[in-house]
Amino acid sequence: MATPRLSRLQKRILRWLVADHHRTNGVILSSHEEWVKALDEYKGNVSRSLQTLATRGWIIIGRSPGGNAHHLRLTVAGQQKAAELKSYH
């Protein structure tokens, strides 16, 4: 099976999450607005990219009781995918 292609934004998100994962010992508690600001992208683009990464099993999006994205967790598969991206540079 072919590896799904990632957009530049999705690659940037994975790299950012790996750095944050190491800094915070695995749990990223930034708000959606902070993610948008850090990535310098539109909120909708970030939301779609995060959902794609979650669907592929590379991140877990934790939800608040109201259903809003509350935190992100990088999965082992996500860490491996980010390491692959790093090895291509």
Secondary structure as the mmCIF struct_conf table of DSSP 4:
data_model
#
loop_
_struct_conf.conf_type_id
_struct_conf.id
_struct_conf.beg_label_comp_id
_struct_conf.beg_label_asym_id
_struct_conf.beg_label_seq_id
_struct_conf.end_label_comp_id
_struct_conf.end_label_asym_id
_struct_conf.end_label_seq_id
HELX_LH_PP_P HELX_LH_PP_P1 ALA A 2 ARG A 5
HELX_RH_AL_P HELX_RH_AL_P1 ARG A 8 THR A 24
TURN_TY1_P TURN_TY1_P1 ASN A 25 GLY A 26
STRN STRN1 ILE A 28 ILE A 28
HELX_RH_AL_P HELX_RH_AL_P2 HIS A 32 LEU A 39
TURN_TY1_P TURN_TY1_P2 ASP A 40 ASP A 40
BEND BEND1 GLU A 41 GLU A 41
HELX_RH_AL_P HELX_RH_AL_P3 LYS A 43 THR A 55
TURN_TY1_P TURN_TY1_P3 ARG A 56 GLY A 57
BEND BEND2 TRP A 58 TRP A 58
STRN STRN2 ILE A 59 ARG A 63
TURN_TY1_P TURN_TY1_P4 PRO A 65 GLY A 66
BEND BEND3 GLY A 67 GLY A 67
STRN STRN3 ALA A 69 LEU A 74
HELX_RH_AL_P HELX_RH_AL_P4 VAL A 76 SER A 87
TURN_TY1_P TURN_TY1_P5 TYR A 88 TYR A 88
#
